[in-house]
Amino acid sequence: MELRQLRYFVRIVELGSMSRAALDLDLVQSALSQQISRLEGELSTRLLQRSSRGVAATEAGVAFFHEAQLTLRHADQAVRVAQRARLSGTVSVGLAPTTAAMLDLPLMRAMRERYPDVRLHLVEGLSGHLATMLCARTLDMAILFDRHTPMGLARQGSRLWQVQPLMSEDIFLICASARPEKMPATLTLADMAHEPLILSTGTHSLRHALDAAFARAGVRPNVVLEVDSISMAMAAVDAGFGSTLQTRAAIGRFPDAGQRFQWTRIDDSEVRRSNILCSLSEDELSSAAIATRMVIRDCVRTLVESGSWSGVTSWYHKP
């Protein structure tokens, strides 16, 4: 028996409807029904009586409902007691500029709300530089891009790294809003043979992936400017010097992005950027760092599910 099954059962009884409870719990109704069936099977008794008007607790269900409520109150109290223990210390987190544009403030707010005594040390830098800092143990964790994940380093020693897939980002062609023609909903790399592009140099993971994708498509990109700074690249795009290929997070710091830019998604399953949450090994992380790692995952999931971070697929879902 799991706490979540108790929560599901209590909510169904409170709402008197399986469908309303599923909506409230953000679950598919069939999955919710399956959990209740498992619970009834484990208890070897019927807890809910289903009818055309909804669901109601059986006599056994009413008794179980009161005990489940008490158990959940005790569980919530245990959580509050643990949180009052007040995790403290400093946790250092590395974020690439585009990631920071979307995640920094939500992460700050969430950490202040959940763990006010933990001092958050945020470092913004390029993915490769953050990987080097992780190697030097000057960071507790960092969100790195696929090519710069230090997964290979885990084999140079015993359990050096904890590596968790976090999210995958679509790539967009972004140009100034003053562009005379409106952009279609999607483009392929073959459509961009003559597009004046502002890209980073080949040492960056995204440029490396784009060069490989252009090569597969048999297209030689028209690179008019190489800029190893997302802020300078976006300023050049805003000024009309060319377009860029980036994630939607590249315009995350522009509150008026809809007036400054227009963008379209690149329709190529190979042109995506994977984000990996990398941290020191479990036995090297403090309790505060382990808690921060979970907060990062929760923040990403919330931003993606709310639509605040578009063009992203989260690889972390609620149980």
C-alpha positions in Angstrom: 0.0 0.0 0.0 1.3 3.4 -1.0 0.6 6.9 0.3 -0.4 8.0 -3.1 -3.1 5.3 -3.2 -4.5 6.7 0.0 -4.5 10.2 -1.4 -6.2 9.0 -4.6 -8.9 7.2 -2.6 -9.5 10.1 -0.2 -9.9 12.5 -3.1 -12.4 10.3 -4.9 -14.5 10.0 -1.8 -14.3 13.8 -1.2 -15.4 14.6 -4.8 -17.8 11.7 -5.3 -16.6 11.2 -8.8 -13.8 9.2 -10.4 -13.5 11.6 -13.4 -13.4 14.7 -11.3 -10.8 13.2 -9.0 -8.7 12.2 -12.0 -8.9 15.7 -13.3 -8.0 17.2 -9.9 -5.1 14.8 -9.5 -3.8 15.3 -13.0 -4.2 11.6 -13.8 -5.8 9.6 -16.6 -9.0 8.2 -15.3 -8.1 4.6 -16.3 -4.8 4.9 -14.3 -6.7 6.2 -11.2 -9.2 3.4 -11.5 -6.4 0.9 -11.8 -4.7 2.2 -8.6 -8.0 1.9 -6.7 -8.5 -1.7 -8.0 -5.0 -2.6 -6.7 -5.8 -1.1 -3.4 -9.1 -3.0 -3.1 -7.3 -6.2 -4.2 -4.6 -5.7 -1.5 -7.3 -5.2 1.2 -9.5 -7.9 -0.2 -12.6 -5.7 0.1 -14.7 -3.4 -1.9 -14.1 0.3 -0.9 -16.1 2.1 -3.6 -19.6 1.5 -5.0 -19.8 2.8 -8.5 -23.1 3.9 -10.1 -24.4 6.2 -12.8 -24.4 9.1 -10.3 -20.8 8.7 -9.5 -19.0 6.8 -6.7 -19.6 6.4 -3.0 -17.7 4.7 -0.2 -19.0 1.3 1.0 -19.3 0.7 4.7 -15.7 -0.6 4.6 -14.7 2.3 2.5 -16.1 4.8 5.0 -14.1 3.2 7.8 -11.0 3.1 5.6 -11.6 6.7 4.5 -11.3 8.1 8.1 -8.2 6.1 8.8 -6.6 7.1 5.5 -7.3 10.8 6.3 -5.5 10.3 9.7 -2.6 8.5 8.0 -2.2 11.3 5.4 -2.3 14.0 8.2 0.5 12.1 10.0 2.5 11.9 6.8 2.1 15.6 6.1 3.1 16.3 9.7 6.2 14.2 9.2 7.1 16.2 6.1 6.6 19.5 8.0 8.8 18.2 10.8 11.5 17.3 8.4 11.4 20.6 6.7 11.5 22.4 10.0 14.8 20.7 10.5 16.0 23.6 8.3 18.5 22.3 5.8 21.4 24.7 5.6 24.7 25.2 3.8 25.7 26.4 0.4 24.9 24.6 -2.9 26.6 25.6 -6.1 24.7 25.1 -9.4 25.9 25.8 -12.9 23.6 26.9 -15.7 24.2 27.7 -19.3 23.0 31.2 -20.4 19.9 29.9 -22.2 19.0 27.6 -19.4 19.5 30.4 -16.8 17.2 32.7 -18.8 14.3 30.4 -18.1 15.3 28.7 -14.8 17.2 31.1 -12.6 14.4 33.1 -11.1 12.0 30.1 -10.7 14.8 28.2 -9.0 15.6 31.1 -6.7 12.0 31.5 -5.7 11.5 27.8 -5.1 14.6 27.4 -3.0 13.7 30.5 -0.9 10.3 29.1 -0.3 11.3 25.5 0.5 14.7 25.8 2.0 15.3 29.4 3.1 18.5 28.6 5.1 20.2 27.1 2.0 22.5 29.6 0.3 22.2 29.1 -3.4 25.3 29.9 -5.5 24.4 30.1 -9.2 27.1 30.2 -11.8 26.3 31.0 -15.5 28.7 29.7 -18.1 29.1 27.8 -21.2 28.4 24.1 -21.0 32.0 23.0 -21.6 33.2 25.4 -18.9 30.6 24.2 -16.4 31.7 20.6 -17.1 35.3 21.6 -16.3 34.1 23.2 -13.0 32.3 20.0 -12.1 35.5 18.1 -12.8 37.3 20.4 -10.4 34.5 20.0 -7.8 33.9 23.8 -7.7 30.3 23.0 -8.5 27.9 20.6 -6.8 25.8 20.2 -10.0 25.2 21.7 -13.4 22.8 21.3 -16.2 24.9 20.4 -19.2 24.2 19.8 -22.8 24.6 16.4 -24.4 28.1 16.7 -25.9 29.6 18.1 -22.7 28.1 15.7 -20.2 31.0 14.1 -18.1 29.5 10.7 -18.3 32.7 9.2 -19.5 34.5 10.5 -16.4 32.4 8.1 -14.2 34.6 5.3 -15.5 37.8 6.9 -14.4 37.0 6.3 -10.8 34.3 4.8 -8.7 30.9 6.6 -8.8 32.2 10.0 -9.6 29.0 11.3 -11.1 25.3 11.2 -10.9 23.9 11.8 -14.3 20.1 12.3 -14.9 18.3 13.1 -18.1 16.3 16.3 -17.6 14.8 17.6 -20.8 15.1 17.9 -24.6 14.7 21.2 -26.5 13.5 21.9 -30.0 15.7 24.1 -32.2 14.1 27.2 -33.8 15.1 29.6 -36.6 14.9 33.0 -34.9 15.0 36.2 -36.8 14.0 39.9 -36.3 10.3 40.8 -36.4 11.1 43.3 -39.2 11.7 40.4 -41.6 9.3 41.2 -44.5 8.0 37.7 -45.1 6.2 35.7 -42.4 7.8 32.5 -41.4 6.0 29.1 -41.8 5.1 26.9 -38.8 8.1 24.7 -39.4 11.2 24.6 -41.6 13.7 21.9 -42.6 17.4 22.4 -42.9 17.1 22.1 -46.6 14.9 25.2 -46.6 17.7 27.2 -45.1 20.4 26.9 -47.8 20.5 30.7 -48.4 19.5 31.9 -44.9 22.1 34.3 -43.4 23.0 32.6 -40.1 24.5 33.9 -36.9 26.0 30.9 -35.1 28.5 30.0 -32.4 31.8 28.5 -33.4 32.3 24.8 -33.8 33.6 24.3 -30.3 30.0 24.6 -29.0 27.8 21.5 -28.7 24.9 23.1 -30.6 27.0 24.2 -33.5 28.6 20.8 -33.7 25.2 19.2 -33.8 23.9 21.7 -36.4 27.0 21.1 -38.7 26.4 17.4 -38.6 22.7 17.9 -39.4 23.4 20.2 -42.3 25.9 17.7 -43.6 23.3 14.9 -43.4 20.8 17.1 -45.3 23.5 17.9 -48.0 23.3 21.7 -47.2 26.1 24.1 -46.8 24.9 26.7 -44.2 25.3 30.4 -45.1 27.1 31.5 -41.9 27.6 35.3 -42.0 28.7 35.8 -38.4 30.1 33.7 -35.6 29.4 34.8 -32.1 30.3 32.9 -28.9 27.8 34.8 -26.7 24.1 34.3 -26.7 23.4 37.9 -25.7 25.6 39.3 -28.5 24.1 36.8 -31.0 20.6 37.9 -30.1 21.5 41.5 -30.3 22.8 40.9 -33.8 19.6 39.1 -34.7 17.5 41.9 -33.3 19.5 44.4 -35.4 18.7 42.5 -38.5 22.2 41.1 -39.3 20.9 37.6 -39.8 19.0 34.8 -38.2 20.1 32.3 -35.6 19.4 28.6 -34.8 18.7 28.3 -31.1 16.3 27.0 -28.5 13.3 29.1 -27.5 15.2 29.9 -24.2 17.5 32.2 -26.2 14.7 34.8 -26.2 13.8 34.1 -22.6 15.2 37.3 -21.2 13.2 39.4 -23.7 9.8 40.4 -22.1 8.9 41.8 -25.5 10.1 38.8 -27.5 6.9 38.7 -29.5 7.5 42.2 -30.8 11.2 41.8 -31.4 11.5 38.4 -33.0 9.7 35.8 -35.0 10.6 32.1 -35.0 9.8 28.7 -36.4 10.6 25.2 -35.3 13.1 23.1 -37.2 11.3 20.0 -38.3 14.1 17.5 -37.8 14.1 14.8 -35.0 17.9 14.8 -35.1 18.1 18.6 -34.4 17.3 18.7 -30.7 19.4 19.5 -27.6 19.4 17.2 -24.7 19.9 18.7 -21.2 21.4 16.5 -18.5 21.5 17.3 -14.8 24.9 16.3 -13.6 26.0 16.3 -10.0 28.8 14.9 -7.7 28.2 11.4 -6.5 25.6 10.8 -3.9 28.0 10.3 -1.1 29.7 13.6 -1.9 26.5 15.7 -2.0 25.2 17.3 1.2 21.6 16.9 2.1 21.0 20.5 0.9 22.5 19.7 -2.5 20.3 16.6 -2.8 17.2 18.7 -2.0 18.3 21.3 -4.5 18.6 18.7 -7.2 15.0 17.7 -6.7 13.9 21.3 -6.7 15.6 21.8 -10.1 13.7 18.9 -11.6 10.4 20.1 -10.1 11.0 23.6 -11.5 11.7 22.3 -15.0 8.7 20.1 -14.9 6.4 23.0 -13.7 7.8 25.4 -16.3 7.2 22.9 -19.1 3.8 21.7 -18.0 2.5 25.3 -17.5 3.7 26.3 -21.0 6.1 28.9 -19.6 9.0 27.0 -21.3 7.8 26.1 -24.7 9.7 23.9 -27.2 10.8 21.6 -24.4 10.0 18.0 -23.5 10.6 17.1 -19.8 11.9 13.7 -19.1 10.7 13.9 -15.5 7.1 13.2 -14.6 5.2 13.0 -11.4 4.8 9.4 -10.1 
